[in-house]
Structure formats: structure tokens, C-alpha cells
Amino acid sequence: MTQTFFILGGYGGTGRILCRRLLQHTDVSLIVGGRSKEKAEVFAQEIKREFPPERIRATYAEASQYDSLVLAFQGVSMIIVASTTPQYAGLVAKAALAVGADYLDYHFQQDVVETLKGLEGEIQKAGRCFITQAGFHPGLPAAFVRYAGKYLNPYQKAFIGMAMGVSPNGKIEKAESLYEIVDVLQDPRSEIFKNGQWKKGDYKDTIMMDLGPFGRQRCYPMEMQEIFPLPDMYKALTDVGVYVAGFNWFLDYLVFPIGMLLGKIKKGCGRNFLAQLMAWGLNHVRGYGEGVAFAIHAVGEKNGRPLSLHVLATHHDGYDFTAIPVVACLRQYLEGSIKKPGVWMMGHLVDPEKLFVDMEMMGVKFIFRHPPS
Ligand SMILES: NC(=O)c1ccc[n+]([C@@H]2O[C@H](COP(=O)([O-])OP(=O)(O)OC[C@H]3O[C@@H](n4cnc5c(N)ncnc54)[C@H](OP(=O)(O)O)[C@@H]3O)[C@@H](O)[C@H]2O)c1
């Protein structure tokens, strides 16, 4: 029997692409849900013209209202959270448990992991599979590190770098979509593992990385929960971290410093103003490149000889590059290979090689620079 997935925020920027990709690359049916039933219905009508209409429905679902979620989730086997609602992750997760559904979110906010871990006992008991930190950042860093881990022994260093630019078709439509980035800017976390120790990354820890179409970029440390378990998995690792390049001069030298300064006065200070400035800057000021470049530079040995490995993935659209790994992960889930009870971070759950194959099939370009195994 085909399954029904619920896409909360399914008519948003990443949600719209995710819905289309799910209809294209899986056989699931979808319910598009959100706090505006009208917007959900308009979008459902749009995709009903492209895909079999019986696979698509629309409904109202408000992430902050438990009863509305439980009502909307009836008969669904998987809840996918594509809404900008990390503050309600616990509520959405509880509603998923109440209707006996599995769960996946790709929120950028890192504290969602802790929220879901707090429910792990109930999730295990119910035999449900909860996947968090899906997407590309989070989502891909641990998958890339684990991919390189198949080639390197001992495995000594892994640097993940990424650069993003807005593509002509992927303009930021509303400032609210950027609130999570403003929150992180004002409460910056940048833990990296350097010289065998965890440390808060600062300007001295920036690195230069070759990011394909973006060129060589100076990248800044960015904390990702999925990085924390890696030194325990690869005992010889002395360095592992996630690093991100700037966007453009307007954001890097004007908006970010102002945002950080306001954040020092009070967290949340100027949130909407900063998000508006950021959206304007992303949409109107030329960036260092378009789309996304995501890379790993990994160092270690193979058969007693030093080996360094570089993998670069690029795509012309950041929204699509978020949806593609989610769909690739869900294809492994649907096949049954990763569907197991508990709370999992996507980057630790998926088979990286299979993920790459599916991402390539969906249009991501990979360049692998390492000797054949
Ligand atoms: N992992 C990654 O690589 C990655 C990359 C990019 C984004 N993200 C994450 O993806 C999520 C979505 O981002 P986006 O850029 O697609 O945002 P977006 O374009 O702003 O879309 C957000 C969607 O959520 C809906 N929504 C907002 N508040 C809601 C509520 N209280 N109840 C129900 N629905 C609500 C919106 O509906 P309305 O239009 O009616 O407000 C909209 O459909 C965010 O959490 C972001 O951090 C992750």
C-alpha cells in the first residue's frame, strides 16, 4: 500500500521543491499542510496539474497548536517538517507520536536535536523512526565525513566547507524565512575539533577552501551537532569542523556585524529589521557565486601512504539542494534500510554512497578527487 507523507510548510520555499521531488522520485501520496489552508490549496492545485491529482491533498495545520496537528496528521505515516518552526519541534514530534507516524525535520536550528532527544524514550517505546538535521546544512556534513572514512585509515582530518548564493529563480520571498539565521547570528556557536580538542572557533580558525564555481573562499567555523560524535567514531581524527563562506560584501561587512552588535545588547534585538536587510542584500547584491558548493577536504592514510581526498558537490539552486538530500534520505527510508526506532541525525543514518548516487540522479554535480579504491 502506498504511504501518505504530511509536509508541514509544504507550500514554502524549500517545501514546494520537496513536494515536487517526492512526487517525482517516490510513489508516496502527499498532504500539503500549513497555517494558511488557502495557500496550501492553491499550491496543491498547481501540482495536481503536474502529477496524478489523487496523490495530493491540502489541509490546515498550525505548528503551534497541538490539536490542529493531531487532526491534520490522521492516517499519515511520516511527518516532514518544512516549516520555519523549530520552536515547536517538540509539539510537532508529540503530535506525530500521538498518531503513530514517523518524523523528519530539516531545521537549521541546532537545539532541535536536544528537544527530540528528550522524547527519545517515548519514540523508542513506540517503535518510531525520527530523523532530524536532514537537508544539506545540517544533513550533509556527517555524511561527507563518513564517506571519506571508507577510504582513510587512519583518518586524521576532515574539513567541510560550503558557499551559497541566491539563484535568479530562488529569491528570498519573505524576511521571516531568515529569522533562524538571525537567531544563530546573535547567538553564534562555532565549536570545532582542532588539534585533538573541542574549541570555540574564532577568526583565527578561518580556513581557505576550494569551492569550485565560488573559487577559493575564506570560510568561517559553524557549529553543527552532527560533527560532535565523529571523533569517537574515528579515533585518529585530530581535526573536524564545518566552515562556511561569506555571502556578499553587504551581508559580510554590514549586516552581520550590525546583527552581532545588536545581539550583544539583547538577543532578538532588531530581528525583523535584520532579516529584512538580509533578504534585500541576498536578493539585490551580487554574491560570490550562484547556487551552492559543498565540499570535504579529508586527510589520512591508505595502505600506509598519505592520502588526501576532496569531494565537491554543486547545484544551481539552494532550495533544491536542500530538498534533494532529504528525498535521497527518504528513498533509503522507504526501501527500509534506515527505518529503525530512535532519534537519528540524517548525516549519521544514511548510506553516504547511495545518497550521493541519488543526489547525482536528481541533478547534483559531483567531482571526486581521490585515487580509486
Ligand atoms: N537543512 C538545510 O540544509 C536547510 C536549508 C534551508 C532551510 N532549512 C530549514 O528549512 C525550513 C524551511 O525553510 P524555508 O526557507 O523553506 O522557509 P519559508 O520559505 O519561509 O517557508 C516556511 C513555510 O512554513 C510555514 N509556516 C511558518 N510558520 C508556520 C506555523 N506556525 N505553522 C505551520 N506552518 C508554518 C509557512 O507558511 P506561511 O507562508 O503561511 O507563513 C511556509 O509554508 C527552516 O526551518 C530552515 O531552517 C534547512
The ligand as an SDF file (V2000), in Angstrom:
LIG
                    3D

 48 52  0  0  0  0  0  0  0  0999 V2000
   18.9850   21.6900    6.3710 N   0  0  0  0  0  0  0  0  0  0  0  0
   19.1720   22.5670    5.4010 C   0  0  0  0  0  0  0  0  0  0  0  0
   20.0660   22.4190    4.5810 O   0  0  0  0  0  0  0  0  0  0  0  0
   18.2560   23.7560    5.2710 C   0  0  0  0  0  0  0  0  0  0  0  0
   18.4180   24.6750    4.2190 C   0  0  0  0  0  0  0  0  0  0  0  0
   17.4750   25.7110    4.0930 C   0  0  0  0  0  0  0  0  0  0  0  0
   16.4350   25.8410    5.0040 C   0  0  0  0  0  0  0  0  0  0  0  0
   16.3540   24.9320    6.0440 N   0  0  0  0  0  0  0  0  0  0  0  0
   15.2500   24.9750    7.0060 C   0  0  0  0  0  0  0  0  0  0  0  0
   14.0480   24.6840    6.3050 O   0  0  0  0  0  0  0  0  0  0  0  0
   12.9430   25.2510    6.9940 C   0  0  0  0  0  0  0  0  0  0  0  0
   12.0600   25.9590    5.9670 C   0  0  0  0  0  0  0  0  0  0  0  0
   12.7820   26.9940    5.3490 O   0  0  0  0  0  0  0  0  0  0  0  0
   12.2170   27.7450    4.0450 P   0  0  0  0  0  0  0  0  0  0  0  0
   13.3330   28.5710    3.5200 O   0  0  0  0  0  0  0  0  0  0  0  0
   11.5350   26.7910    3.1410 O   0  0  0  0  0  0  0  0  0  0  0  0
   11.1210   28.7130    4.7120 O   0  0  0  0  0  0  0  0  0  0  0  0
    9.8990   29.5160    4.0450 P   0  0  0  0  0  0  0  0  0  0  0  0
   10.1000   29.6960    2.5770 O   0  0  0  0  0  0  0  0  0  0  0  0
    9.7080   30.7230    4.8720 O   0  0  0  0  0  0  0  0  0  0  0  0
    8.6570   28.5440    4.2390 O   0  0  0  0  0  0  0  0  0  0  0  0
    8.1870   28.2670    5.5380 C   0  0  0  0  0  0  0  0  0  0  0  0
    6.8640   27.5350    5.4780 C   0  0  0  0  0  0  0  0  0  0  0  0
    6.4760   27.2670    6.8260 O   0  0  0  0  0  0  0  0  0  0  0  0
    5.1300   27.7050    7.0120 C   0  0  0  0  0  0  0  0  0  0  0  0
    4.9170   28.0890    8.4010 N   0  0  0  0  0  0  0  0  0  0  0  0
    5.5010   29.1000    9.0820 C   0  0  0  0  0  0  0  0  0  0  0  0
    5.0410   29.1460   10.3520 N   0  0  0  0  0  0  0  0  0  0  0  0
    4.1480   28.1360   10.4690 C   0  0  0  0  0  0  0  0  0  0  0  0
    3.3260   27.6700   11.5300 C   0  0  0  0  0  0  0  0  0  0  0  0
    3.3360   28.2680   12.7280 N   0  0  0  0  0  0  0  0  0  0  0  0
    2.5560   26.5930   11.3060 N   0  0  0  0  0  0  0  0  0  0  0  0
    2.5220   25.9820   10.0970 C   0  0  0  0  0  0  0  0  0  0  0  0
    3.2600   26.3730    9.0460 N   0  0  0  0  0  0  0  0  0  0  0  0
    4.0650   27.4480    9.2210 C   0  0  0  0  0  0  0  0  0  0  0  0
    4.9880   28.8980    6.0720 C   0  0  0  0  0  0  0  0  0  0  0  0
    3.6240   29.1840    5.8530 O   0  0  0  0  0  0  0  0  0  0  0  0
    3.1050   30.7140    5.5950 P   0  0  0  0  0  0  0  0  0  0  0  0
    3.6180   31.1050    4.2250 O   0  0  0  0  0  0  0  0  0  0  0  0
    1.6210   30.5890    5.6420 O   0  0  0  0  0  0  0  0  0  0  0  0
    3.7130   31.5800    6.6590 O   0  0  0  0  0  0  0  0  0  0  0  0
    5.7280   28.3440    4.8520 C   0  0  0  0  0  0  0  0  0  0  0  0
    4.9060   27.4690    4.1220 O   0  0  0  0  0  0  0  0  0  0  0  0
   13.5510   26.1510    8.0700 C   0  0  0  0  0  0  0  0  0  0  0  0
   13.4610   25.5220    9.3250 O   0  0  0  0  0  0  0  0  0  0  0  0
   15.0260   26.2880    7.6620 C   0  0  0  0  0  0  0  0  0  0  0  0
   15.9020   26.4030    8.7580 O   0  0  0  0  0  0  0  0  0  0  0  0
   17.2390   23.9270    6.1680 C   0  0  0  0  0  0  0  0  0  0  0  0
  1  2  1  0
  2  3  2  0
  2  4  1  0
  4  5  1  0
  4 48  2  0
  5  6  2  0
  6  7  1  0
  7  8  2  0
  8  9  1  0
  8 48  1  0
  9 10  1  0
  9 46  1  0
 10 11  1  0
 11 12  1  0
 11 44  1  0
 12 13  1  0
 13 14  1  0
 14 15  2  0
 14 16  1  0
 14 17  1  0
 17 18  1  0
 18 19  2  0
 18 20  1  0
 18 21  1  0
 21 22  1  0
 22 23  1  0
 23 24  1  0
 23 42  1  0
 24 25  1  0
 25 26  1  0
 25 36  1  0
 26 27  1  0
 26 35  1  0
 27 28  2  0
 28 29  1  0
 29 30  1  0
 29 35  2  0
 30 31  1  0
 30 32  2  0
 32 33  1  0
 33 34  2  0
 34 35  1  0
 36 37  1  0
 36 42  1  0
 37 38  1  0
 38 39  2  0
 38 40  1  0
 38 41  1  0
 42 43  1  0
 44 45  1  0
 44 46  1  0
 46 47  1  0
M  CHG  2   8   1  16  -1
M  END
$$$$
